[in-house]
Amino acid sequence: MDRIADQAFQMYSSSSSRIGLGGGTAIVWFRNDLRVLDNEALYEAWVSSQMVLPVYCVDPRLFGTTYYFGFPKTGALRAQFLIECLADLKKNLIKRGLNLLVQHGKPEEILPSLAKAYGAHTVYAQKETCSEELNIERLVSKGLQRVMPEPSSESSNAHNPKLQLIWGTTMYHIDDLPYDAGSLPDVYTQFRKSVEAKCTIRGCIKTPASLGPPPSVSEWGYVPSIDQLGFQSQNVNRGMKFVGGESAALGRVNEYFWKKDLLKIYKETRNGMLGPDYSTKLSPWLASGSLSPRFIHAEVKRYEKERQANNSTYWVLFELIWRDYFRFLSVKYGNSLFHIGGPRKVERRWSQDKNLFESWRNGRTGYPLIDANMKELSTTGFMSNRGRQIVCSFLVRDMGIDWRMGAEWFETCLLDFDPCSNYGNWTYGAGVGNDPREDRYFSIPKQAQTYDPEGEYVAYWLPQLRSLPKEKRNFPGKSYNEQVVPLKFKGAGGKHHSQDTATAARRTNYGGMRPKGHVG
Ligand SMILES: Cc1cc2nc3c(=O)[nH]c(=O)nc-3n(C[C@H](O)[C@H](O)[C@H](O)COP(=O)(O)OP(=O)(O)OC[C@H]3O[C@@H](n4cnc5c(N)ncnc54)[C@H](O)[C@@H]3O)c2cc1C
């Protein structure tokens, strides 16, 4: 893995040595950009200063906090993934002559005091878009304003240190959109067509091979262990095991694109559910920022040049545009993404029936396709896109349960949790998203027949079904758990059935409309 990562590092780095355009010290505050390649905040810090101090704050609010429905903000599997990301980032920074200062506490307390101690002129960080993260940005900025300049310091810094936020999460840069994010089209296809016609995707920032030396630091701090974060380690012994960090991310790109040559068939396989290779599985690294979407774009283009370009190679970019779209929508719609009525403020009654919800969460609904997917999620921290759409539709349409409960459980479990993609997709699935045309019902029998015709997927996650004939595994009747709710429709699949959503609402209890924890 290291050899593959080293090759990618070479290809996407510049050999330039210090150009020293700026003086003094800059801090890089790593957030969800845990990478060295194509990291503009790191690059800008390097260009503007003589020395760079990379910092990660292990924020207690990320761990141990619970949300509105009582689930932890971060589950054990994502915590473990994050630990691996940090260890790898530290290693890769050391290779470039730097290191990672790991501090335990809130960024708004740690960063101002570090800026003061090191006389830093600027804290560089990747810009976020959702309220919790924006609030922390505001607090950090305020804290920095209170740091008194010390003209006698090494940097001769006569001003307060400032927070410099840099866009870096999307494939298309926000500054290159043909409109302000506030005027973003409400229909994905319109957005996609306009960016494809009018914008270009910027190339990767070439990180210098050598970024050191760092300022003198007496104690670089330690990457926490899983128990120090308050979790019990959870072994993944079934399904896909993801390893956090940029090196593993580069390894997966190499494996999926180049070694196994799967990019050329992505469009045909991407709706699968079983095994490592039906889709790219890059989302956990994208969410932690161990991989940039521009890097994937550059590799797709290289593949198209060196091997072949077809619908499949394009389709990976098509999906990444969805990811961009949800990020930009969070700028346009702010907190409504987390509210029960979604961006369109849809008024609808939802149930918060605890027993029904628990049967969904624990994979005991009596529907093998739902149960298998929910078991995969809690065992591995991952679920296919097909699976996510199906379990979301079942929860909100067949059970009539408050979609935010499902979204919150996903937030706990998913390795690739990203507030924009998660809540964006859930609002779409619940029919409260910004696009009124997106109102989708997924019929379980139809989905099972199409995507798991031999019952291999359900038998993998529910061993008690293995002894059944293949065609029975998804339809086991009395030999499996009793079905907790009837299905609204038996035969239809993946079609619009918006007229029937009112029926679902009528048979549900009302569960309150308090705002979720994301408000701010
Ligand atoms: C209810 C629900 C919740 C979701 N929550 C998240 C989440 O928290 N984080 C997350 O990254 N994705 C989320 N998704 C989107 C999608 O399911 C995952 O991105 C995808 O399954 C990841 O697997 P992959 O990397 O193999 O994807 P691929 O099929 O290989 O796609 C390549 C990349 O495109 C992007 N992408 C693909 N589909 C979507 C989509 N519908 N929305 C946004 N980006 C997409 C992802 O970055 C993905 O890595 C959610 C989807 C649903 C239906």
The ligand as an SDF file (V2000), in Angstrom:
LIG
                    3D

 53 58  0  0  0  0  0  0  0  0999 V2000
  -30.3890    7.7290    2.6700 C   0  0  0  0  0  0  0  0  0  0  0  0
  -29.0050    7.9520    2.0960 C   0  0  0  0  0  0  0  0  0  0  0  0
  -27.9990    8.4610    2.9070 C   0  0  0  0  0  0  0  0  0  0  0  0
  -26.7150    8.6890    2.3820 C   0  0  0  0  0  0  0  0  0  0  0  0
  -25.7270    9.1920    3.1930 N   0  0  0  0  0  0  0  0  0  0  0  0
  -24.5000    9.4580    2.6790 C   0  0  0  0  0  0  0  0  0  0  0  0
  -23.4650   10.0160    3.4820 C   0  0  0  0  0  0  0  0  0  0  0  0
  -23.6390   10.3250    4.6690 O   0  0  0  0  0  0  0  0  0  0  0  0
  -22.2460   10.2120    2.9050 N   0  0  0  0  0  0  0  0  0  0  0  0
  -22.0090    9.9040    1.5970 C   0  0  0  0  0  0  0  0  0  0  0  0
  -20.8840   10.0930    1.1320 O   0  0  0  0  0  0  0  0  0  0  0  0
  -22.9770    9.4180    0.8110 N   0  0  0  0  0  0  0  0  0  0  0  0
  -24.2120    9.1800    1.3010 C   0  0  0  0  0  0  0  0  0  0  0  0
  -25.1740    8.6470    0.4930 N   0  0  0  0  0  0  0  0  0  0  0  0
  -24.9070    8.5170   -0.9530 C   0  0  0  0  0  0  0  0  0  0  0  0
  -24.4120    7.1490   -1.4540 C   0  0  0  0  0  0  0  0  0  0  0  0
  -25.2160    6.1210   -0.9720 O   0  0  0  0  0  0  0  0  0  0  0  0
  -22.9530    6.8820   -1.0700 C   0  0  0  0  0  0  0  0  0  0  0  0
  -22.1520    7.9900   -1.4160 O   0  0  0  0  0  0  0  0  0  0  0  0
  -22.4180    5.6620   -1.8290 C   0  0  0  0  0  0  0  0  0  0  0  0
  -23.1950    4.5350   -1.5400 O   0  0  0  0  0  0  0  0  0  0  0  0
  -20.9850    5.4190   -1.4250 C   0  0  0  0  0  0  0  0  0  0  0  0
  -20.4870    4.2640   -2.0330 O   0  0  0  0  0  0  0  0  0  0  0  0
  -19.3930    4.3700   -3.1710 P   0  0  0  0  0  0  0  0  0  0  0  0
  -18.2640    5.2410   -2.7330 O   0  0  0  0  0  0  0  0  0  0  0  0
  -19.0390    2.9940   -3.5760 O   0  0  0  0  0  0  0  0  0  0  0  0
  -20.1960    5.1080   -4.3030 O   0  0  0  0  0  0  0  0  0  0  0  0
  -20.0270    5.1040   -5.8830 P   0  0  0  0  0  0  0  0  0  0  0  0
  -21.2520    4.5230   -6.4650 O   0  0  0  0  0  0  0  0  0  0  0  0
  -18.7500    4.4900   -6.2720 O   0  0  0  0  0  0  0  0  0  0  0  0
  -20.0320    6.6580   -6.2510 O   0  0  0  0  0  0  0  0  0  0  0  0
  -18.8220    7.4320   -6.2940 C   0  0  0  0  0  0  0  0  0  0  0  0
  -18.9590    8.6000   -5.3350 C   0  0  0  0  0  0  0  0  0  0  0  0
  -20.0180    9.4650   -5.7550 O   0  0  0  0  0  0  0  0  0  0  0  0
  -20.6400   10.0420   -4.6160 C   0  0  0  0  0  0  0  0  0  0  0  0
  -22.0650    9.6690   -4.5880 N   0  0  0  0  0  0  0  0  0  0  0  0
  -22.6410    8.6000   -5.1630 C   0  0  0  0  0  0  0  0  0  0  0  0
  -23.9820    8.6280   -4.9650 N   0  0  0  0  0  0  0  0  0  0  0  0
  -24.2340    9.7220   -4.2250 C   0  0  0  0  0  0  0  0  0  0  0  0
  -25.4170   10.3050   -3.6790 C   0  0  0  0  0  0  0  0  0  0  0  0
  -26.6400    9.7600   -3.8580 N   0  0  0  0  0  0  0  0  0  0  0  0
  -25.3030   11.4310   -2.9410 N   0  0  0  0  0  0  0  0  0  0  0  0
  -24.1020   12.0150   -2.7320 C   0  0  0  0  0  0  0  0  0  0  0  0
  -22.9460   11.5220   -3.2340 N   0  0  0  0  0  0  0  0  0  0  0  0
  -23.0120   10.3840   -3.9770 C   0  0  0  0  0  0  0  0  0  0  0  0
  -19.9360    9.4800   -3.3850 C   0  0  0  0  0  0  0  0  0  0  0  0
  -18.9680   10.4110   -2.9730 O   0  0  0  0  0  0  0  0  0  0  0  0
  -19.2920    8.1980   -3.9210 C   0  0  0  0  0  0  0  0  0  0  0  0
  -18.1440    7.8240   -3.1970 O   0  0  0  0  0  0  0  0  0  0  0  0
  -26.4690    8.4040    1.0090 C   0  0  0  0  0  0  0  0  0  0  0  0
  -27.4920    7.8870    0.2060 C   0  0  0  0  0  0  0  0  0  0  0  0
  -28.7410    7.6630    0.7510 C   0  0  0  0  0  0  0  0  0  0  0  0
  -29.8220    7.1130   -0.1450 C   0  0  0  0  0  0  0  0  0  0  0  0
  1  2  1  0
  2  3  1  0
  2 52  2  0
  3  4  2  0
  4  5  1  0
  4 50  1  0
  5  6  2  0
  6  7  1  0
  6 13  1  0
  7  8  2  0
  7  9  1  0
  9 10  1  0
 10 11  2  0
 10 12  1  0
 12 13  2  0
 13 14  1  0
 14 15  1  0
 14 50  1  0
 15 16  1  0
 16 17  1  0
 16 18  1  0
 18 19  1  0
 18 20  1  0
 20 21  1  0
 20 22  1  0
 22 23  1  0
 23 24  1  0
 24 25  2  0
 24 26  1  0
 24 27  1  0
 27 28  1  0
 28 29  2  0
 28 30  1  0
 28 31  1  0
 31 32  1  0
 32 33  1  0
 33 34  1  0
 33 48  1  0
 34 35  1  0
 35 36  1  0
 35 46  1  0
 36 37  1  0
 36 45  1  0
 37 38  2  0
 38 39  1  0
 39 40  1  0
 39 45  2  0
 40 41  1  0
 40 42  2  0
 42 43  1  0
 43 44  2  0
 44 45  1  0
 46 47  1  0
 46 48  1  0
 48 49  1  0
 50 51  2  0
 51 52  1  0
 52 53  1  0
M  END
$$$$
